[in-house]
Amino acid sequence: MEFGRARLVEHYLESEPFNTFDPEIVFFHAASDGMSRKGMRECGIDVEKGVYTHERFANTVSTTLPLAMSTAAAEGRLKEGDRVLCFVASAGISTALCRFRFLS
């Protein structure tokens, strides 16, 4: 987890299209909510913008982001027009960043 988080943070900090993007909500795929918060802090992103599912639903593996997004939408945290930022690190270590505007 530490290596994946470190690579994601590195990618984010080196990528201007991402590190200049001001998200309203953030989804961080990780097997630990604490790891997600740590990564967001290292990127300079307010942890209050994050949606955390591990403590509520345990490790949901590849469904982490869809679960977090649907939960956030159902709870009114993910709204039409929101700027969304996603961080993903998985076994192997594959990493990805994604940003978009949410349109339902």
C-alpha beads as a LAMMPS data file, in Angstrom:
LAMMPS data file: protein, C-alpha beads

104 atoms
103 bonds

1 atom types
1 bond types

-500.0 500.0 xlo xhi
-500.0 500.0 ylo yhi
-500.0 500.0 zlo zhi

Masses

1 110.0

Atoms # bond

1 1 1 0.000 0.000 0.000
2 1 1 2.766 2.432 0.884
3 1 1 4.449 1.976 -2.504
4 1 1 1.173 2.398 -4.433
5 1 1 0.244 5.519 -2.447
6 1 1 3.703 6.997 -2.967
7 1 1 3.500 6.396 -6.749
8 1 1 0.022 7.957 -6.951
9 1 1 1.168 11.017 -5.032
10 1 1 4.229 11.285 -7.277
11 1 1 2.097 11.027 -10.432
12 1 1 -0.348 13.622 -9.115
13 1 1 2.334 16.124 -8.134
14 1 1 4.112 15.743 -11.503
15 1 1 0.973 16.094 -13.635
16 1 1 -0.250 19.652 -14.142
17 1 1 -3.670 18.654 -15.537
18 1 1 -4.308 16.983 -12.179
19 1 1 -2.416 19.042 -9.606
20 1 1 -4.047 22.265 -10.844
21 1 1 -7.546 20.726 -10.911
22 1 1 -9.768 21.851 -8.015
23 1 1 -12.060 18.904 -7.239
24 1 1 -15.228 19.190 -5.218
25 1 1 -15.159 15.491 -4.371
26 1 1 -12.383 12.876 -4.376
27 1 1 -12.480 9.096 -4.642
28 1 1 -9.340 7.219 -3.630
29 1 1 -9.201 3.477 -4.325
30 1 1 -7.368 1.909 -1.405
31 1 1 -7.638 -0.948 1.050
32 1 1 -7.452 1.599 3.865
33 1 1 -9.308 4.840 4.533
34 1 1 -6.266 6.024 6.495
35 1 1 -4.069 5.450 3.443
36 1 1 -6.488 7.488 1.326
37 1 1 -6.417 10.362 3.795
38 1 1 -2.613 10.229 3.978
39 1 1 -2.342 10.355 0.176
40 1 1 -4.744 13.281 -0.035
41 1 1 -2.814 15.214 2.618
42 1 1 0.451 14.573 0.738
43 1 1 -1.195 15.965 -2.412
44 1 1 -2.418 19.040 -0.537
45 1 1 -6.084 18.096 -0.954
46 1 1 -8.577 18.700 1.861
47 1 1 -9.434 15.251 3.287
48 1 1 -13.014 16.432 3.836
49 1 1 -13.478 16.217 0.049
50 1 1 -12.799 12.468 0.166
51 1 1 -15.363 9.689 0.169
52 1 1 -14.237 6.755 2.309
53 1 1 -15.852 3.327 2.126
54 1 1 -13.391 0.882 3.679
55 1 1 -14.500 1.462 7.281
56 1 1 -18.161 1.066 6.268
57 1 1 -17.997 -1.749 3.710
58 1 1 -14.526 -3.381 4.176
59 1 1 -12.257 -4.098 1.203
60 1 1 -14.504 -4.086 -1.863
61 1 1 -11.583 -4.511 -4.283
62 1 1 -12.466 -3.456 -7.864
63 1 1 -15.893 -2.143 -6.833
64 1 1 -14.407 0.466 -4.481
65 1 1 -14.845 3.438 -6.827
66 1 1 -18.318 2.538 -8.151
67 1 1 -19.468 1.832 -4.576
68 1 1 -18.031 5.119 -3.317
69 1 1 -19.602 7.071 -6.184
70 1 1 -23.043 5.501 -5.807
71 1 1 -22.935 5.945 -2.031
72 1 1 -21.884 9.586 -2.382
73 1 1 -24.676 10.216 -4.915
74 1 1 -27.282 8.545 -2.688
75 1 1 -26.117 10.612 0.293
76 1 1 -26.175 13.871 -1.699
77 1 1 -22.393 14.369 -1.644
78 1 1 -21.907 13.753 -5.391
79 1 1 -24.011 16.249 -7.297
80 1 1 -24.659 17.200 -10.899
81 1 1 -21.786 19.280 -12.248
82 1 1 -19.287 18.375 -9.501
83 1 1 -15.606 18.280 -10.416
84 1 1 -14.440 14.755 -9.549
85 1 1 -10.928 13.429 -8.990
86 1 1 -10.126 9.709 -8.709
87 1 1 -6.940 8.024 -7.531
88 1 1 -6.389 4.307 -8.185
89 1 1 -3.566 1.992 -7.169
90 1 1 -3.879 -1.758 -7.356
91 1 1 -1.812 -4.876 -6.945
92 1 1 0.947 -5.173 -9.377
93 1 1 1.370 -1.834 -8.985
94 1 1 -0.843 -0.184 -11.520
95 1 1 -1.750 3.429 -10.869
96 1 1 -4.154 5.834 -12.511
97 1 1 -5.577 9.310 -12.061
98 1 1 -8.888 10.420 -13.509
99 1 1 -10.711 13.739 -13.454
100 1 1 -14.121 14.637 -14.848
101 1 1 -17.275 16.623 -14.304
102 1 1 -20.156 14.501 -13.013
103 1 1 -23.215 14.514 -15.261
104 1 1 -26.011 12.120 -14.398

Bonds

1 1 1 2
2 1 2 3
3 1 3 4
4 1 4 5
5 1 5 6
6 1 6 7
7 1 7 8
8 1 8 9
9 1 9 10
10 1 10 11
11 1 11 12
12 1 12 13
13 1 13 14
14 1 14 15
15 1 15 16
16 1 16 17
17 1 17 18
18 1 18 19
19 1 19 20
20 1 20 21
21 1 21 22
22 1 22 23
23 1 23 24
24 1 24 25
25 1 25 26
26 1 26 27
27 1 27 28
28 1 28 29
29 1 29 30
30 1 30 31
31 1 31 32
32 1 32 33
33 1 33 34
34 1 34 35
35 1 35 36
36 1 36 37
37 1 37 38
38 1 38 39
39 1 39 40
40 1 40 41
41 1 41 42
42 1 42 43
43 1 43 44
44 1 44 45
45 1 45 46
46 1 46 47
47 1 47 48
48 1 48 49
49 1 49 50
50 1 50 51
51 1 51 52
52 1 52 53
53 1 53 54
54 1 54 55
55 1 55 56
56 1 56 57
57 1 57 58
58 1 58 59
59 1 59 60
60 1 60 61
61 1 61 62
62 1 62 63
63 1 63 64
64 1 64 65
65 1 65 66
66 1 66 67
67 1 67 68
68 1 68 69
69 1 69 70
70 1 70 71
71 1 71 72
72 1 72 73
73 1 73 74
74 1 74 75
75 1 75 76
76 1 76 77
77 1 77 78
78 1 78 79
79 1 79 80
80 1 80 81
81 1 81 82
82 1 82 83
83 1 83 84
84 1 84 85
85 1 85 86
86 1 86 87
87 1 87 88
88 1 88 89
89 1 89 90
90 1 90 91
91 1 91 92
92 1 92 93
93 1 93 94
94 1 94 95
95 1 95 96
96 1 96 97
97 1 97 98
98 1 98 99
99 1 99 100
100 1 100 101
101 1 101 102
102 1 102 103
103 1 103 104
